[in-house]
Amino acid sequence: MIKIAIIGAGIAGLTAAKILKDYAQVTVFEKSRGVSGRMSTRYADPYYFDHGAQYFTAKSTDFKEFLKTMIDNGIVKNWQANFVEIKGYKIINQKQWNNEYEHYVGTPRMNVVAQY
């Protein structure tokens, strides 16, 4: 069987590993303690905080299909953000999210997407 090394356990590396595992012996190398790359979550007692990607988009039909199981299992949910611009103590601009593409977040934290 072919052996493949993947450097980095972020979303791209883990997706490649998932696709290739049926065709090769895959090993993923990661420098950090855990998986997730830019979807990392840190813990500072008593809080968790996401410090990488705030969200991700789904543009292709294939990726939307890939997300369906995660959405059905509560790992990922659609994020409809509202933006507010504040100057001093006054709101000077407020708008809805750009809906050209759906935006998603991991629940309860972004790193669960990579752990799934």
DSSP file (Angstrom, degrees, kcal/mol; ACC not computed):
  #  RESIDUE AA STRUCTURE BP1 BP2  ACC     N-H-->O    O-->H-N    N-H-->O    O-->H-N    TCO  KAPPA ALPHA  PHI   PSI    X-CA   Y-CA   Z-CA
    1    1 A M              0   0    0      0, 0.0    23,-0.1     0, 0.0     2,-0.1   0.000 360.0 360.0 360.0 143.3    0.0    0.0    0.0
    2    2 A I        -     0   0    0     21,-0.5    23,-3.5     1,-0.0     2,-0.5  -0.406 360.0-140.3 -67.1 142.7    1.2    3.5   -0.8
    3    3 A K  E     -a   25   0A   0     21,-0.2     2,-0.4    -2,-0.1    23,-0.2  -0.921  18.8-172.7-108.4 133.3    2.3    5.6    2.2
    4    4 A I  E     -a   26   0A   0     21,-2.8    23,-2.5    -2,-0.5     2,-0.5  -0.989  10.3-156.4-127.9 132.8    1.4    9.3    2.4
    5    5 A A  E     -a   27   0A   0     -2,-0.4     2,-0.5    21,-0.2    23,-0.2  -0.919   7.6-164.1-106.0 132.8    2.6   11.9    4.9
    6    6 A I  E     -a   28   0A   0     21,-2.8    23,-3.2    -2,-0.5     2,-0.7  -0.975  10.2-146.5-117.5 126.2    0.4   15.0    5.5
    7    7 A I  E     +a   29   0A   0     -2,-0.5    23,-0.2    21,-0.2    21,-0.1  -0.828  67.6  26.2 -96.0 116.3    2.0   17.9    7.3
    8    8 A G        -     0   0    0     21,-3.8    22,-0.2    -2,-0.7    21,-0.1   0.369  61.1-136.1 104.4 126.2   -0.5   19.8    9.4
    9    9 A A        +     0   0    0     25,-0.2    27,-2.7     4,-0.1    28,-0.1  -0.220  63.0 122.3-105.7  40.9   -3.7   18.7   11.1
   10   10 A G  S  > S-     0   0    0     25,-0.2     4,-2.7    26,-0.2     5,-0.3  -0.205  86.3 -79.4 -84.2-172.7   -5.8   21.7   10.2
   11   11 A I  H  > S+     0   0    0     25,-0.5     4,-1.9     1,-0.2     5,-0.2   0.872 131.1  48.1 -61.5 -38.4   -9.0   21.4    8.2
   12   12 A A  H  > S+     0   0    0      2,-0.2     4,-2.5     1,-0.2    -1,-0.2   0.940 113.9  45.7 -68.6 -47.0   -7.2   21.0    4.8
   13   13 A G  H  > S+     0   0    0      1,-0.2     4,-2.3     2,-0.2    -2,-0.2   0.904 115.2  46.9 -62.8 -42.1   -4.8   18.3    6.1
   14   14 A L  H  X S+     0   0    0     -4,-2.7     4,-2.2     2,-0.2    -1,-0.2   0.861 111.4  51.2 -69.6 -35.4   -7.5   16.4    7.9
   15   15 A T  H  X S+     0   0    0     -4,-1.9     4,-2.2    -5,-0.3    -2,-0.2   0.925 110.8  48.7 -66.2 -43.5   -9.8   16.6    4.9
   16   16 A A  H  X S+     0   0    0     -4,-2.5     4,-2.6     1,-0.2    -2,-0.2   0.919 111.3  50.4 -60.5 -43.6   -7.0   15.2    2.6
   17   17 A A  H  X S+     0   0    0     -4,-2.3     4,-1.7     1,-0.2    -1,-0.2   0.907 109.3  51.0 -61.4 -42.3   -6.4   12.4    5.1
   18   18 A K  H  < S+     0   0    0     -4,-2.2     4,-0.3     1,-0.2    -1,-0.2   0.906 114.0  43.9 -62.7 -42.0  -10.0   11.5    5.2
   19   19 A I  H >< S+     0   0    0     -4,-2.2     3,-0.6     1,-0.2    -2,-0.2   0.901 118.5  43.1 -69.4 -41.2  -10.3   11.3    1.4
   20   20 A L  H >X S+     0   0    0     -4,-2.6     3,-2.3     1,-0.2     4,-1.5   0.654  88.2  87.8 -82.4 -16.6   -7.0    9.4    1.0
   21   21 A K  T 3< S+     0   0    0     -4,-1.7    -1,-0.2     1,-0.3    -2,-0.1   0.753  86.0  55.2 -60.0 -25.3   -7.3    6.9    3.8
   22   22 A D  T <4 S+     0   0    0     -3,-0.6    -1,-0.3    -4,-0.3    -2,-0.1   0.614 117.1  35.9 -79.8 -11.6   -9.2    4.4    1.6
   23   23 A Y  T <4 S+     0   0    0     -3,-2.3   -21,-0.5     1,-0.2     2,-0.3   0.527 123.4  15.4-117.5 -11.5   -6.4    4.4   -1.0
   24   24 A A  S  < S-     0   0    0     -4,-1.5     2,-0.8   -23,-0.1   -21,-0.2  -0.971  79.4 -93.3-156.8 165.0   -3.2    4.7    1.1
   25   25 A Q  E     -a    3   0A   0    -23,-3.5   -21,-2.8    -2,-0.3     2,-0.4  -0.819  52.3-161.7 -85.6 112.1   -1.7    4.4    4.5
   26   26 A V  E     -a    4   0A   0     -2,-0.8     2,-0.4   -23,-0.2   -21,-0.2  -0.824  17.0-174.6-107.0 133.4   -1.9    8.0    5.7
   27   27 A T  E     -a    5   0A   0    -23,-2.5   -21,-2.8    -2,-0.4     2,-0.5  -0.996  11.2-154.7-123.5 129.8    0.0    9.6    8.6
   28   28 A V  E     -a    6   0A   0     -2,-0.4     2,-0.5   -23,-0.2   -21,-0.2  -0.904   6.3-158.7-105.5 127.7   -0.7   13.1    9.7
   29   29 A F  E     +a    7   0A   0    -23,-3.2   -21,-3.8    -2,-0.5     2,-0.4  -0.906  13.6 176.7-107.3 131.8    2.1   15.1   11.4
   30   30 A E        -     0   0    0     -2,-0.5     5,-0.0   -22,-0.2   -23,-0.0  -0.999  25.8-155.8-137.7 134.0    1.2   18.1   13.6
   31   31 A K  S    S+     0   0    0     -2,-0.4    -1,-0.1     3,-0.0     2,-0.0   0.751  75.0  75.4 -79.5 -24.7    3.4   20.3   15.7
   32   32 A S  S    S-     0   0    0      2,-0.2    -2,-0.1     1,-0.1   -24,-0.0  -0.262  94.7-103.9 -84.1 173.1    0.7   21.4   18.1
   33   33 A R  S    S+     0   0    0      2,-0.0     2,-0.2    -2,-0.0    -1,-0.1   0.833  97.3   8.3 -64.6 -33.7   -0.8   19.4   21.0
   34   34 A G  S    S-     0   0    0      3,-0.0     3,-0.3     1,-0.0    -2,-0.2  -0.749  84.8 -82.5-139.2-176.7   -4.0   18.7   19.1
   35   35 A V  S    S+     0   0    0     -2,-0.2   -25,-0.2     1,-0.2    80,-0.1  -0.477  78.6  78.7 -86.8 161.0   -5.7   19.0   15.8
   36   36 A S    >   -     0   0    0    -27,-2.7     3,-2.7    -2,-0.2   -25,-0.5   0.014  52.0-165.7 134.7 -23.6   -7.5   22.0   14.3
   37   37 A G  G >  S+     0   0    0     -3,-0.3     3,-1.0     1,-0.3   -27,-0.1  -0.258  83.2   5.6  54.3-123.7   -5.0   24.4   12.9
   38   38 A R  G 3  S+     0   0    0      1,-0.3    15,-4.2    14,-0.1    -1,-0.3   0.486 127.5  66.6 -73.1  -0.9   -6.7   27.8   12.2
   39   39 A M  G <  S+     0   0    0     -3,-2.7    -1,-0.3    13,-0.2    75,-0.2  -0.023  79.1 146.2-103.4  29.9   -9.8   26.4   13.9
   40   40 A S    <   -     0   0    0     -3,-1.0    11,-1.5    70,-0.1    12,-0.8  -0.296  34.3-159.5 -71.9 149.4   -8.1   26.2   17.2
   41   41 A T  E     -B   50   0B   0      9,-0.2     2,-0.3    10,-0.1     9,-0.2  -0.988   6.7-159.6-125.3 137.0   -9.7   26.8   20.6
   42   42 A R  E     -B   49   0B   0      7,-2.9     7,-2.5    -2,-0.4     2,-0.5  -0.783   7.7-140.9-113.6 160.6   -7.8   27.7   23.7
   43   43 A Y  E     +B   48   0B   0     -2,-0.3     2,-0.4     5,-0.2     5,-0.2  -0.987  20.2 172.1-125.7 125.8   -8.8   27.4   27.3
   44   44 A A  E >   -B   47   0B   0      3,-3.1     3,-3.2    -2,-0.5    -2,-0.0  -0.898  60.0 -73.0-131.0 101.1   -8.0   29.9   30.0
   45   45 A D  T 3  S+     0   0    0     -2,-0.4     3,-0.0     1,-0.4    -2,-0.0   0.013 119.5   7.1 -41.0 122.5   -9.9   28.8   33.2
   46   46 A P  T 3  S+     0   0    0      0, 0.0    -1,-0.4     0, 0.0     2,-0.3  -0.874 122.7  67.8-103.4  22.4  -12.8   29.2   33.2
   47   47 A Y  E <   -B   44   0B   0     -3,-3.2    -3,-3.1     2,-0.0     2,-0.4  -0.775  52.4-155.3-113.4 147.8  -13.2   30.3   29.6
   48   48 A Y  E     -B   43   0B   0     -2,-0.3     2,-0.3    -5,-0.2    -5,-0.2  -0.903  21.4-178.2-104.9 143.4  -12.8   28.7   26.1
   49   49 A F  E     -B   42   0B   0     -7,-2.5    -7,-2.9    -2,-0.4     2,-0.5  -0.991  25.9-132.4-145.9 140.4  -12.1   31.0   23.2
   50   50 A D  E     +B   41   0B   0     -2,-0.3    -9,-0.2    -9,-0.2   -10,-0.1  -0.752  25.0 174.3 -85.9 129.1  -11.6   30.5   19.5
   51   51 A H        +     0   0    0    -11,-1.5   -10,-0.1    -2,-0.5    -1,-0.1   0.315  60.8  50.5-122.8   9.1   -8.5   32.4   18.3
   52   52 A G  S    S+     0   0    0    -12,-0.8   -13,-0.2     1,-0.4   -14,-0.1   0.243 107.9   6.9-109.4-123.7   -8.2   31.3   14.6
   53   53 A A        -     0   0    0    -15,-4.2    -1,-0.4     1,-0.2     3,-0.1  -0.394  54.2-156.5 -64.5 134.8  -11.0   31.4   12.0
   54   54 A Q  S    S-     0   0    0      1,-0.2     2,-0.3    -3,-0.1    -1,-0.2   0.754  74.1 -20.7 -81.5 -25.6  -14.1   33.1   13.2
   55   55 A Y        -     0   0    0     50,-0.1     2,-0.3     2,-0.0    -1,-0.2  -0.942  61.1-135.1-164.7 173.3  -16.3   31.2   10.7
   56   56 A F  E     -C  104   0C   0     48,-2.0    48,-3.1    -2,-0.3     2,-0.3  -0.976  15.9-133.7-141.1 159.0  -16.0   29.3    7.4
   57   57 A T  E     -C  103   0C   0     -2,-0.3     2,-0.5    46,-0.2    46,-0.2  -0.732   3.5-143.5-111.0 159.6  -18.0   29.4    4.2
   58   58 A A  E     +C  102   0C   0     44,-1.3    44,-0.6    -2,-0.3    -2,-0.0  -0.937  32.8 153.5-123.0 105.8  -19.4   26.6    2.1
   59   59 A K        +     0   0    0     -2,-0.5     2,-0.2    42,-0.1    -1,-0.1   0.808  52.3  67.9-101.6 -38.7  -19.3   27.6   -1.6
   60   60 A S  S  > S-     0   0    0      1,-0.1     4,-2.1     4,-0.0     5,-0.2  -0.536  75.9-129.8 -89.3 152.1  -19.1   24.2   -3.4
   61   61 A T  H  > S+     0   0    0      1,-0.2     4,-2.2     2,-0.2     5,-0.2   0.885 109.5  54.9 -61.8 -40.1  -21.9   21.7   -3.6
   62   62 A D  H  > S+     0   0    0      1,-0.2     4,-2.2     2,-0.2    -1,-0.2   0.914 109.2  46.0 -61.8 -43.8  -19.4   18.9   -2.6
   63   63 A F  H  > S+     0   0    0      2,-0.2     4,-2.0     1,-0.2    -1,-0.2   0.886 110.7  53.0 -69.1 -37.3  -18.4   20.8    0.6
   64   64 A K  H  X S+     0   0    0     -4,-2.1     4,-1.0     2,-0.2    -1,-0.2   0.901 110.6  47.8 -61.6 -40.3  -22.0   21.6    1.5
   65   65 A E  H  X S+     0   0    0     -4,-2.2     4,-0.6     1,-0.2     3,-0.5   0.896 109.2  53.8 -66.0 -40.4  -22.8   17.9    1.1
   66   66 A F  H  X S+     0   0    0     -4,-2.2     4,-0.5     1,-0.2     3,-0.4   0.867 109.3  49.3 -60.0 -38.1  -19.7   17.1    3.3
   67   67 A L  H  X S+     0   0    0     -4,-2.0     4,-2.7     1,-0.2     5,-0.2   0.709  88.4  85.4 -74.8 -21.4  -21.1   19.4    6.0
   68   68 A K  H  X S+     0   0    0     -4,-1.0     4,-2.7    -3,-0.5    -1,-0.2   0.875  89.9  47.2 -53.1 -46.3  -24.6   17.9    6.0
   69   69 A T  H  X S+     0   0    0     -4,-0.6     4,-1.7    -3,-0.4    -1,-0.2   0.900 112.9  49.8 -62.8 -40.9  -23.7   15.1    8.5
   70   70 A M  H  <>S+     0   0    0     -4,-0.5     5,-2.5    -3,-0.2     6,-1.2   0.889 112.0  47.8 -66.2 -38.4  -21.9   17.6   10.8
   71   71 A I  H ><5S+     0   0    0     -4,-2.7     3,-1.5     4,-0.2    -2,-0.2   0.937 111.1  50.7 -65.4 -46.3  -24.9   19.9   10.7
   72   72 A D  H 3<5S+     0   0    0     -4,-2.7    -1,-0.2     1,-0.3    -2,-0.2   0.808 112.3  48.0 -61.1 -30.4  -27.3   17.1   11.4
   73   73 A N  T 3<5S-     0   0    0     -4,-1.7    -1,-0.3    -5,-0.2    -2,-0.2   0.337 116.0-112.8 -94.1   6.1  -25.2   16.0   14.4
   74   74 A G  T < 5S+     0   0    0     -3,-1.5    -3,-0.2     2,-0.3    -2,-0.1   0.643  85.8 117.4  76.0  14.0  -24.9   19.5   15.8
   75   75 A I  S   <S+     0   0    0     -5,-2.5    32,-2.8    -6,-0.2     2,-0.4   0.828  80.4  26.5 -79.8 -33.9  -21.2   19.9   15.2
   76   76 A V  E     -D  106   0C   0     -6,-1.2     2,-0.3    30,-0.3    -2,-0.3  -0.962  69.1-176.0-129.6 143.5  -21.7   22.8   12.8
   77   77 A K  E     -D  105   0C   0     28,-2.3    28,-2.2    -2,-0.4     2,-0.1  -0.983  33.9 -98.7-139.1 156.2  -24.4   25.4   12.6
   78   78 A N  E     -D  104   0C   0     -2,-0.3     2,-0.6    26,-0.2    26,-0.3  -0.457  35.6-146.9 -68.6 139.1  -25.3   28.3   10.3
   79   79 A W        -     0   0    0     24,-3.3     2,-0.8    -2,-0.1    24,-0.4  -0.948  14.9-173.8-117.1 117.1  -24.1   31.6   11.6
   80   80 A Q        -     0   0    0     -2,-0.6     2,-0.2    22,-0.1    19,-0.0  -0.846  20.8-168.0-107.6  92.3  -26.2   34.7   10.8
   81   81 A A        -     0   0    0     -2,-0.8    16,-1.3    17,-0.1     2,-0.4  -0.472  14.8-151.7 -85.5 151.9  -24.1   37.6   12.2
   82   82 A N  E     -E   96   0D   0     14,-0.2     2,-0.4    -2,-0.2    14,-0.2  -0.975  14.2-148.7-116.8 136.8  -25.2   41.2   12.7
   83   83 A F  E     -E   95   0D   0     12,-2.9    12,-2.4    -2,-0.4     2,-0.4  -0.887  12.6-173.8-111.8 137.7  -22.5   43.9   12.5
   84   84 A V  E     -E   94   0D   0     -2,-0.4     2,-0.5    10,-0.2    10,-0.2  -0.996  11.2-154.9-130.7 131.6  -22.5   47.1   14.5
   85   85 A E  E     -E   93   0D   0      8,-3.2     7,-2.8    -2,-0.4     8,-1.3  -0.930  16.6-166.0-106.6 126.8  -20.1   50.0   14.1
   86   86 A I  E     -E   91   0D   0     -2,-0.5     2,-0.5     5,-0.2     5,-0.2  -0.927  13.3-173.0-118.6 135.1  -19.7   52.1   17.3
   87   87 A K  E >  S-E   90   0D   0      3,-2.8     3,-2.0    -2,-0.4     2,-0.5  -0.976  71.6 -39.7-126.0 116.7  -18.1   55.5   17.6
   88   88 A G  T 3  S-     0   0    0     -2,-0.5    -2,-0.0     1,-0.3     0, 0.0  -0.578 124.6 -29.2  67.3-120.3  -17.8   56.8   21.1
   89   89 A Y  T 3  S+     0   0    0     -2,-0.5     2,-0.4    -3,-0.1    -1,-0.3   0.193 120.7  92.1-111.0  14.4  -21.1   55.7   22.7
   90   90 A K  E <  S-E   87   0D   0     -3,-2.0    -3,-2.8     2,-0.0     2,-0.6  -0.910  72.4-129.1-119.1 136.8  -23.2   55.9   19.6
   91   91 A I  E     +E   86   0D   0     -2,-0.4    -5,-0.2    -5,-0.2     3,-0.1  -0.710  29.3 173.9 -77.1 120.4  -24.0   53.2   17.0
   92   92 A I  E     +     0   0D   0     -7,-2.8     2,-0.3    -2,-0.6    -6,-0.2   0.601  63.5  18.2-106.3 -14.3  -23.2   54.7   13.6
   93   93 A N  E     +E   85   0D   0     -8,-1.3    -8,-3.2     2,-0.0     2,-0.4  -0.969  56.7 178.0-156.6 140.5  -23.8   51.7   11.4
   94   94 A Q  E     +E   84   0D   0     -2,-0.3     2,-0.3   -10,-0.2   -10,-0.2  -0.983  14.3 162.2-144.7 131.0  -25.6   48.4   11.6
   95   95 A K  E     -E   83   0D   0    -12,-2.4   -12,-2.9    -2,-0.4     2,-0.1  -0.984  33.6-111.9-149.0 159.3  -26.0   45.8    9.0
   96   96 A Q  E     -E   82   0D   0     -2,-0.3   -14,-0.2   -14,-0.2     3,-0.1  -0.434  50.0 -83.0 -83.3 162.6  -26.8   42.1    8.3
   97   97 A W        -     0   0    0    -16,-1.3     2,-0.6    -2,-0.1    -1,-0.1  -0.274  48.0 -99.8 -61.7 148.7  -24.3   39.6    7.2
   98   98 A N    >   -     0   0    0      1,-0.1     3,-0.5    -3,-0.1    -1,-0.1  -0.650  35.1-162.0 -70.4 117.6  -23.5   39.3    3.5
   99   99 A N  T 3   +     0   0    0     -2,-0.6    -1,-0.1     1,-0.2     3,-0.1   0.136  58.8 109.6 -95.0  20.6  -25.6   36.3    2.4
  100  100 A E  T 3  S+     0   0    0      1,-0.2     2,-0.3     2,-0.0    -1,-0.2   0.914  93.7  16.7 -59.8 -41.1  -23.9   35.5   -0.8
  101  101 A Y  S <  S-     0   0    0     -3,-0.5     2,-0.2   -44,-0.0    -1,-0.2  -0.953  91.8-106.3-127.5 149.6  -22.5   32.3    0.9
  102  102 A E  E     -C   58   0C   0    -44,-0.6   -44,-1.3    -2,-0.3     2,-0.4  -0.515  32.7-144.4 -72.3 144.8  -23.7   30.6    4.0
  103  103 A H  E     -C   57   0C   0    -24,-0.4   -24,-3.3   -46,-0.2     2,-0.3  -0.906  17.2-167.1-113.0 140.0  -21.4   31.1    7.0
  104  104 A Y  E     -CD  56  78C   0    -48,-3.1   -48,-2.0    -2,-0.4     2,-0.3  -0.896  10.6-167.7-129.3 154.9  -20.8   28.3    9.5
  105  105 A V  E     - D   0  77C   0    -28,-2.2   -28,-2.3    -2,-0.3     2,-0.2  -0.965  28.7-111.7-134.1 153.4  -19.3   27.9   13.0
  106  106 A G  E     - D   0  76C   0     -2,-0.3   -30,-0.3   -30,-0.2     5,-0.1  -0.601  45.8-104.7 -79.1 146.8  -18.4   24.8   15.0
  107  107 A T  S    S-     0   0    0    -32,-2.8     3,-0.0    -2,-0.2    -2,-0.0  -0.989  93.7  -4.2-127.1 132.7  -20.5   24.2   18.1
  108  108 A P  S    S-     0   0    0      0, 0.0     2,-0.3     0, 0.0    -1,-0.2  -0.998 144.1  -1.6 -83.6  -8.4  -19.8   24.7   20.9
  109  109 A R    >   -     0   0    0    -34,-0.1     3,-1.1     1,-0.1     4,-0.3  -0.936  68.3-113.7-138.1 160.0  -16.3   25.7   19.7
  110  110 A M  T >> S+     0   0    0     -2,-0.3     3,-1.6     1,-0.2     4,-0.6   0.832 108.0  66.4 -64.2 -33.3  -14.5   25.8   16.3
  111  111 A N  H 3> S+     0   0    0      1,-0.3     4,-1.9     2,-0.2    -1,-0.2   0.691  83.3  74.6 -67.3 -15.8  -12.1   23.0   17.1
  112  112 A V  H <> S+     0   0    0     -3,-1.1     4,-1.6     1,-0.2    -1,-0.3   0.784  86.9  63.7 -66.7 -24.3  -14.8   20.4   17.2
  113  113 A V  H <4 S+     0   0    0     -3,-1.6    -1,-0.2    -4,-0.3    -2,-0.2   0.941 107.9  40.2 -62.6 -46.6  -15.0   20.6   13.4
  114  114 A A  H  < S+     0   0    0     -4,-0.6    -2,-0.2    -3,-0.2    -1,-0.2   0.849 113.9  53.7 -70.7 -34.5  -11.5   19.2   13.2
  115  115 A Q  H  <        0   0    0     -4,-1.9    -1,-0.2     1,-0.3    -2,-0.2   0.780 360.0 360.0 -70.5 -25.8  -12.0   16.7   16.0
  116  116 A Y     <        0   0    0     -4,-1.6    -1,-0.3    -5,-0.2    -2,-0.2   0.482 360.0 360.0 -67.6 360.0  -15.0   15.3   14.3
